[in-house]
Amino acid sequence: MATIEQLQAWHDLAQQLRVDSIRATTAAGSGHPTSSMSAADLMAVLLAKYLRYDFNNPHDPNNDHLVFSKGHASPLLYAMYRAAGVIDDRELMSLRKFGSRLEGHPTTVLPWVEVATGSLGQGLPIAVGIALAGEYLDQLPYHTWVLLGDSEMAEGSIWEAFEHASHYKLANLIAIIDVNRLGQRGQTMLGWNTQVYCDRARAFGWRAIEIDGHNLEEIDQAYSAAIHNLDYPTVIVARTKKGKGVAHLEDLGGWHGQALKPDDAKAAIAQLGGERHITIAVEKPEEQPLTATTGQQAQTLQLPVYQEGDLVATRKAYGDALKALGGSRPDVVALDAEVSNSTYAEDFAKAYPDHYFEMYIAEQQMVAAAVGLQVRQYKPFASTFAAFLSRAYDFIRMAAISRANIKLVGSHAGVSIGQDGPSQMALEDLAALRAVWSSTVLYPCDANQTAKLVAEMVDRDGIVYLRTTREKTPVLYEVDEDFPIGGSKVIRSSDDDQVAVIAAGITVHEALKAYDRLKQEGITVRVIDAYSVKPIDAATLHQAARDTAGKLVVVEDHWSEGGLGAAVLDAFVGIGTAPAYGELGLNLVKLAVRNMPGSGTPEELLHAAQIDADAIVKAVRSLVKQAAWMPTE
């Protein structure tokens, strides 16, 4: 039971958080003060009594984790940092200003923010990943606290998180829903019907506690019950008022995302009791050692070996290589979306079940869990059919803003998957992943190359995407070949090459078939395996353009927009002060999927899409014929 002195201290702290949210947003001229004010009491009690966090050592493995899924309430979070003594008033008043660490929504430029939020529906799914790390890998007693807004409870990703947290019995996960009734344009779907939120949470296997979010004693009791619940996750459903504490703001629409004018702010601050300068000594966590979960000592990495000419699908090589990594890297974990027998992540799952997490058919939760796991310095590989990663694209985009280090693997890409038809054919994935900030995009063509690239991915920063192929393809490379990220392989070349054919993945094999046919006609072509789509090997492409008088054919199992062809073209475009390579007289043909495919054999579909050996031969002949008819000076 809290004392009168504690309750008064918490009240004063909450009022300070409200005042500072108003002050900072008014100085910025924008922001969300009223959304911050509704949750101030909830966060005051958390900061003052329950959070266990060493602000001087944000990477302490024993720290609790606090995720503001309700990212637009960032003024409240920054006010908490001021109350904790880790930012000063001057920095608080820099909110939303150019160059400030206090951005409009939380990002990891601040050392105490572990993931970027602001795209609603993401904080709880990410927190599931952090909680998985705590429960199953770190085996430490830290808690993961998540502040949610009631509007984002309409997001399907929230309920993916609810079901996975229950499935994995994450008692270390505590969600707090700030039910202030008002969204951006009016009342939320449920308004203040907190009972429905509780009923839904209980149906998913959570413990639900319904409280008045401005009653400090109820908040204290709810938090105490949550941290002592050892069986399943807890959600605290708190009824609150937007703009709490200021008469002309409380529970009134039209204030979402609106900063107060200076005179209104002055009056509001007066109602809240004026400015305060409270500093809280946040309690540090109890130090406990990390628990090893591998059950064995790390081995020397021994990647799988494949013989030239063997038929091996690159998706199978991915599974073999991931399993090899599991034995040498205790920090590697794997996730899959119920297709592990097709992506071959099941090989890792069988060998290292303690480091594998099944996400079922919930791709948003899978990517979010990967982001959460990497918060604790694990190296997550998340795999599914490449087409279905598009469901999680916003999570991938936000992961880049978080500066997260995750590995994504998409199998069954392109028309070459065959009879399953277009719903299963990723034809947008290269474009989508290339567009992500600071991403890496890899597309191997054979098994040995795949294994080497998987090993390269582990310590690569940022979002790293590997595209694998369903069909078995011939092994082209010897086991001692290296494939650095940013490189390529010139598979066929001569001093008399007339055209360069640039391919990746499945189309490399079509390019080699075309090479053999063209050679019989007396036409020599260079074949380049551009396995690193981003970053692409510009130097090799420039040399090929110089050697062939600019005659290039790019062939890809992807829509014509944004994929390998676009990457090749970008290699010839000047960026900033760097020169373009227009003087090379580029004559480039892009062979890509342009019409909606149907079902058929891989061979039929590659031919119909005009990205097979026949199409390459035709394109090369056309370029050679054009060159023959060009007048000479």
N, C-alpha and C positions, 0 to 999 in steps of 0.2 A: 504494500500500500504506500503510495507516494505521500510525503509529508506536505504540509501547507507551504513550507519554504521551497520544496522542489517544484510544486505546482506553480508558484509565483515566478520562480526562475525560468521555467519552461515557457510560461506566458510571456514574460519579458523577451525571451529569445525569439519566440514566434513573432512578436510585434516588430522586433528588429529586422527579422527576415522580410516581413512585409514592407516595412519602411525602406529598406535597402533595395528591394525589388522595384518600388516606385521611383526612388531616387535615380537608380541606374537607367531605367527605361526612359524616364523623363529627360535625362541628360542625353540619351541616345536619340530621342525623338521617335523611337519605335520599340517594339517588343511586346511582351505578354505579362504585364504586371498582375492582372486579375487572376489569370491562371496560376500564377505563382502564389498569390495570396491565399487561395483556397487550400493549398497543401502545406502551408507554413507550420501549422500546429503539428501535423504528422512528422514533418522533417525536424522540427525543434526537439521533440522527444527522442527521435532516432539519434540525432547528433549528440545530444547531451547525455544519453544513458545507454543506448544499445549498440551503436556502431562501434566496432573494434577495428581501428585503423591507425597505422603509423604514417602520418602525412610526411614525415621526413624520409620514409622508406616505402614509397608507393609500390615497390616490387616485392615487398615482404610476402612470402607465400602464405603466411598466416593471416594476412589482412582479410577483413570482410570486403565485399564488393557491393557497390551502389550503382545501379543503372537507372538513369532517368529516361525510361521509355517515353515518357511525356517530355520530349526534348524541348518543346517550346517554352517550358517552365524553367529555362536556363537561368533567368535572373535569380530564381530561388536557389538554384545550385551554387551560383557564384556568391550569393549572400551567405550561404553556408560556409563557403571557403573563407570568406572574410571573418565570419564568426569563429572559425577554426584557427585563424591567425596565419593562414598561408598566402593570402593576398591582402594588400592594404587597400585603404579607401580610394586612393588615387587610381589603382588598377580597376577596382569595382566600377568606378565612374567612366572607364574607357570602354564599357560594354558597346559592342557593335561598331566600334570605330576602326578604321583601316589600320592594320598592323597590330591590333589588340589580340591577346590570347582569348579574350572573352567574346567569342563569336556568337552570332544570333542563335545558334543551337550548339550543344556541347560537341567538341571534337577533341581528339587526342593530342592536340598541341599543348594541352594542359596535362601535366604528369599524373593527375588524379582521375582523369577521365580515360577509361579503358576502351570504350567504343563510342563512335559517333552515333548520335541519335537525332531525331527530328522527323524522319520518315516514320510515321506512326505504325505501330504494329510490330516493331522490330526488337524492342528492348527485352521483352519477356522471352522470346525465342532465343536470343543471344544468351540471356541469363541461364537458360536451360543448359547451354554448352558449358558455361562457367561452373554451374552446379554439378554437371557430370564429372568435370575434372576434380572437383572437391570430393565427391562421394566415391568415385571409382579409381582415380589415378593418384591424386595427391593424398587422398585419405586423411584430410585435415578437417577440423571442425568449423571452418569459417562458414559464414552465411552469405548468401547472395540476396540482396534487397533490391526490389524493383518498384519504382513509382510509375504507375500507369494512369492515363487519363481515361475517363469513361467513354469518350468518343471513339477511341481506338479499339474498344471492345467489340466493335463491329467488324474488325479485320479478321479474316479467316486464319491468318498466321498466329494470332493470339490463341486460338483454340487448338491449333496444331501444337503449340507450346503446352497448353493445359494437358492434352492427352499424353504427350511424351514425358512431361514431368511426373505425371501420375504413374505411367508405365514403369519408369525407372526409379520410382519411390524417392524422389528428391526432397527429403525432409529439410534439407539445408537451403531450400528456395522459399523466399517469402515475398509475395506480391502484395502491393498496396494499391488499391484502386481509388483514385480521387474522384468520387462521384459528385461533381459540382453541377450537374444537370445541363449545363449550357455548352454547346459546341460552337463552331465558328459562325453558323448562320441561324442558330436557334436552339431549341431543346434537342437533346440526344434521343436516340430511339427509345430508351427506357426511362429517361428522366431520373427521378429519385426512387425508382422502384428497385431498391437495393436487394430486396428479397429474391428477385429474379436472378440477379447476378450470383447470389449465394446458391440458389438452386442449381444453376448451370454449373458452377464450380464443383459443387458436391457430386453432380452427375458424372463429372470427369474424375472423381476420386480425390478431390482436394478437401482439406479442412477449411471451411469458410466461417469468418467471424465478422458479424455485422456491427458497426459502431457509428457513433456520432463523431465525425472527423474533427470536431472542434472541442470535444470533451477530453481534456488531457488525461484524466484518470482512465477513461475507456481506452484511449490510445495506449497508455502504459500497460494496462492489463492484456490488451490484444497482443502487443509485442512480446510480453513475457510468455504468454501461451504459445506463441509461434516458435520462439527459440527453444522451448521445452518439448515441442512436438517432434518426436523422433521417428515417426512412421510414414508420413506423407507430406507433401507440400502444403503450405498455408497461404490463403488469400484473405486479406483484411479489406473488407468492403466498407469504405468510409464515406458517409453522407456529409458533404461540405457545401459551402457557398462560394461561388466565384466572387472575388472582390471582398472577401470577408474582412470586417473591421471598419469599413468605410461606408457610411449610410448611402451615399449616392452611387455606389458601385455594387453593393451586395445583391447578388442574384438578379442582375439586370442584363438583358441582352444588348448587343451592339458594342460591347467593350472588348471583344476578343481581338487580340493583336493591336490594341490601341494604347499608346502611351498617354499619360496625363499631361496636360499643359502645365507650365510652371506654377501658376496660381492655384489650379486645382490640386496639384501635387502637394503644395504647401499646406492647403487645408486638410487634405487626406492624412498627411504625416502628423498634423496636429491631433486629429481624431485618434490616431494610433499611439499617441503619447509622446511624439517627438522622436528625434534621432537618439540612438543608443550606441554604446561602444563596448558591448559584451564580447568577451573572448572565452571560448570553451576549450578546456583541455580534454580533447577527445581521447578516450581510453584506448591504449594500444593493445594489440592481441597478445595472447599468451604464446610464447615461443614453443613450437613443437616441430620435431624433425619430419621431413618428407618421408613417406613410405614408398619403397620400391615396389612396383607392381608387375614387373616382367617375370619374376620367378626364375630368372636365369641371367647369367652374365652376358653382356653384349658381346657378339661375335664379330669377327672381321667380315666386312661386306663381301659377299660372293654372289654377284649377279648371275642370272641364268645365261646359259650359252646355247646358241642355236647354230646349226650348220647351214652353210650357203646352199640354197636350192630347196631347203625344207619349206613346207607350207605351214605358216603359223600366223594366226590373226594377231594384230597388234594389241587388241584388247586382252588376249591371253598373256602376251608378254608383259602387259601392265600388271596383271595379277601376280605373275611369277616374280616380277621385280619388286612389287610392293611387299610380298612375303619375305623376300630376301632382306629388304630394308627393316622389316620388323625384327629380325634377328640381330641387326647391328645397331639399330637406333631405338633405344627405349622411349624416345620422345615422339616417335611416329605413331599416329593413331589413324584409324580409317572409319569412314562412315559411308553408308550406301542407302539408296531409296528403294529397297525391296527388289532390286534387280542384280544382286551380287553374283548370281549364277550366270549372268550374261556379261557383266563388267569384269568378272573374275576377282572381284574384291573378296569373294568367299574363301579364296585360298588363304588370304591374310586372316580372315575371321576364324577359320578352323585352327590356324597355327597360333594365333594370339587373341583369343576371345576376350581377354581383359582389356585389350586396346581397340576393340571394335564396337561400334555403336550402330545398331540398326535404326534407321529413321523411317522405315516403312515408306509409303507413298506420300511423302510430305517434304517436297524439295525445298520449300522455304525454310522449314525447320532444320533441314540437313545443312544448308549453307550457314544459317544462323548459329547452329551448334558448333560448326567448324570455327566460326569467328570467336565464339565464346571459349572454345578449347585453346585457341592460340593466345588468348589473353593470359593463360597460364603457361605460355611458352611451349606448348605442344605443337607438333607439326602435322596438322590434319590433312588427309587426302579424302575428298568427298566425291563419290562417283554415282552416275546414273546415265540413262540415255541422254545424249547431248541435247535432243529436242526438249527435254523436260527441264533442263536448267533454265530455260526461258521463264518458267514460272517463278524462279527465284531471282530474276535479274535485278530487282530493286535491292535485294539483300547483297548481291555482288557489287552493285554500284556503291552502296553505303559501306561495304567492307573496304573498298578503296579509300573512302573518306576517313575510315578508322585507321588507315595505314596497316590493315590486317595482313597477315602472311598466311594464306590458305592455298591449297592445291585442289583444283577442280579437274575432274576427268569425265569427258563425255564420249560415250561409245555409240555405235549404231548411227554414225553420221552420214548424211548424203544419200543420193539415190542408189548408191551401191549396196544398201542394205537389202534391196530386192523386194520381195513379195509383200511385206508388211504395209507398204503404201506410204503416202505423204505425211500422214499424221505422226509417223515415227521417224521421219527423215529430218534431221537437223540440217537446214540449209541456210540458217541465219547466224549460227553460233560463232563463226570466225569474225564476222562483222561486229556482233554484239560484244564479244570479249576483247577485240582490238580496240573498241571504243572506250573501254574502261581505263581510267587513269593509271599509268605506270604498270600496266598488265604485261604479262608474257604469254604468248600464244604459240604452242608447239603442235606439229602435225607429222608424226613419224610415218614412214612407209614400210618399215620392216621390224622384225622382232628384236634384233640386237640393238638397233637404233632406239627403239622404244625403251628397252631396259636401261640404256645409258642415260636417256633423257629423264627417266623417272628418278634416277640417282641425282641428276643435276637439279631437279626440282626441289629437293628437300630443303636446302638452305637458301633458295632463291626468295628474295623479299617480294612482297606484294601479292597480287592475284595471279596465279600461274595456272594456265589452262592447257590440258593435254587432250587432243582429239584422237580417238582411236577408231579403228575400222572393224566392222563385223566380219567381213570376209577373210578367209585365210589367203595370205599373199606370200610369194617367194621371199626367202631371206636373201638379201642382196649384199649385205656387208659382213666382213669378217669380224670376229669378236673383239679384235684389238683396235678397231676403229673408234675414234673419239668424235663426239658430236657436241661441241660447245654451243651454248645458247647464244644466238646472234650469228651463227655460222650457216653454212650450206654445204652441199656436196656436189661437185661437178662429176657426174657419173660417166659421161661420154664427152669427149672433146678432141679437137684436132686444130692444126693451124689453118685449116681451110673451111672452118664452120661457116655455113651460109645463114643459118637461123639458130637462135637459142630457144629451147623449149623449157619453160619453168613450170614445175609441178610440185605437188606435195601429197603425201599419203597415197591413196588409191591411184591417183592419176600419174604417179611416178611410173608405175608398172605399165600403164597405157603409153606413156611417153617412150619407154624402152622398146615396146612393140613397134611403135611408129618409127623409131630410130632404125631398127633392123630393116623395115620395109623401104624407108627412104634411102638407106645406104645402097640397097640393091638398084635403086634408080640413079645412083650417082650424086645424090644430094646428101651433104654432110651436115649434121645438126649437133649442137651442143645440148646436153640434157643436164639440167640443174635441179637437184632435189632441195627445195627451199623448206626444209623441215622446221626452221625457225621463222614463223610467219611474222612475229613481233617479238623482239627486234629482228628486222630482216637484214640479210647480208647485202647491203648496198654496194659494197666494193666489188663483189663478184658479179652483181647485176650490171654495174657500170662497165666492167671489163668485157662482159659478154656483149653489151651494146656496142662498144668500140670495135670488138672483133668481128661483129656481124653487120656492121653499118646500120645498127639500130633495129634490126629485124628480130622481134621477140614474139613468142607465142606463150601465153599463160593459160594453163588448163587446170580447172578446179571443180571438185564435186560440191558446189555451193552456189547460191544465187550470185548473179553477176555483181551485185552491189556489196561493197565493203569487205570482201574476202581477200584471197591471195592476190587477185588481179589488182585490187585497190592498193594493197600493200606494196606491190611491185611499182605501180605508178607513183606512189608516195616517195619511193626511193629516188625518183628523178625530179622531185619538186624541191625547190629551195625553201628552207625554213629560217626565218629571221634574217641574219646576214649571210647564211650559207648559200652558195650559188646553186642554181638549178642546172640540169644537164640537158637543156634543150638543144645545145649545139651538137648533140649526138645524132640528131635527125631521127628521133625515135619513131618506129613504125611497129606498133604493138597491137596484137590481136588477142582479145580476151575470149577464151572458151569457158563458158560457165552454164549452169542450169538457168534456163530462161522461161520455160513453160512448166506448168504444174504437172508433176509426174503422177503416175498411177502405180499399179502393181505390175510386177513382172520379174524376170530373172535379173540379177545384177548386170549381166552382159546386155540384155535388151534395154535396160533403163539407161545405162551409160551411153549406149548408141543413140537412143531416142533423144537424150539430152545433148548430144553432139559434144561429148567430152571424152570419147574413147579414142583408140588409135586411129580409126578411120577419120575422125574429125581433125585430129592433129596432123595427119598426113595431108589432108585437104588444105588446111590453113598454111602449112609450110610451103606446099606447092604454090599457093596463091602469092605468098610473099616473094618466093624465088622468081615467079613469073613477072611480078611487078618490077622487080629489080632488073630483070632482063630487058624489059621494055623502056626502062628509064633512059632518057637521052644522056649521053656523056658530054662533058664540057670540052 
